[in-house]
Amino acid sequence: TAIVITEQPVSVSVPVGYSFMLRCRAQGCTSLQYQWFCQYQSDCRLIPGATNQDLPIIAEQTQLYTCRVNDLHRNAVFSDWVKVEVHQCVARGLPPRLWRGEPVIVLNPSEQRVEAGQPLQLQCAAMGVPAPTYQWYLNGNLLEQQKRKKLWITHTKVSDSGTYLCCASNSHGEHWTNAVDVHIGGGEVMLPPAEHLQLFHLVFVLATGKIALLVGNNRYQHHPNLMAPVRDVFELSRLLEHLGFQVVSLLD
């Protein structure tokens, strides 16, 4: 009869010095023996004395772990490999004193300014037991392919501009990073009159949701230039997007 692992160990993301247990449970037709292994970089080794179902760990460095389970008939199976991610630099007060493993953000993404066609990378990190999963959003819209700590866009477009944030979640809850603005250079697109008419038709006739049209003018023939219409349009766009509007922004 095959050995069946009934409880796999789970990956965790914890601060350096944190104490916890990795658990593995299995069933078989005879008594079972357990042996834990760890891997750091390319070096995989047996952990001396680690022959119990539970492996106590004091987090020191990021490593991978697996447990071998064998019976008296020389049958053996290995558990899933799991990652113990250790954060060496964590701000004071993190995690909270009564931390139960819910996600805690330890690295927020930073504002970026890149030229169109250049790569974009945003990064975040969170602690959690089990290790959190990640989901990135742009202007409140879920980005289907961006489910890692690092958001990577190889060739950016002007349409990639906007407000980004990431949600880290596990079985204990979820936590959001700070929202950051990403500016992709490449100039404003000037629409000819025919395309203006198409835009107005889209906004005012075909719209089924909440849509806001913002126009920022700076170049006047008989009036001094305004202080910051571009910034004003951008700030109002962010506010309206947070309120659930689809925003169309035009300049000059």
Helices and strands as residue ranges (DSSP letters): E 4-7, E 12-15, E 19-23, E 25-27, E 33-40, E 43-46, E 54-58, E 63-70, E 76-78, E 82-87, E 104-107, E 112-115, E 120-123, E 125-127, E 133-138, E 141-142, E 150-153, G 158-160, E 162-170, E 173-176, E 180-185, H 193-204, E 211-216, H 229-242, E 246-251
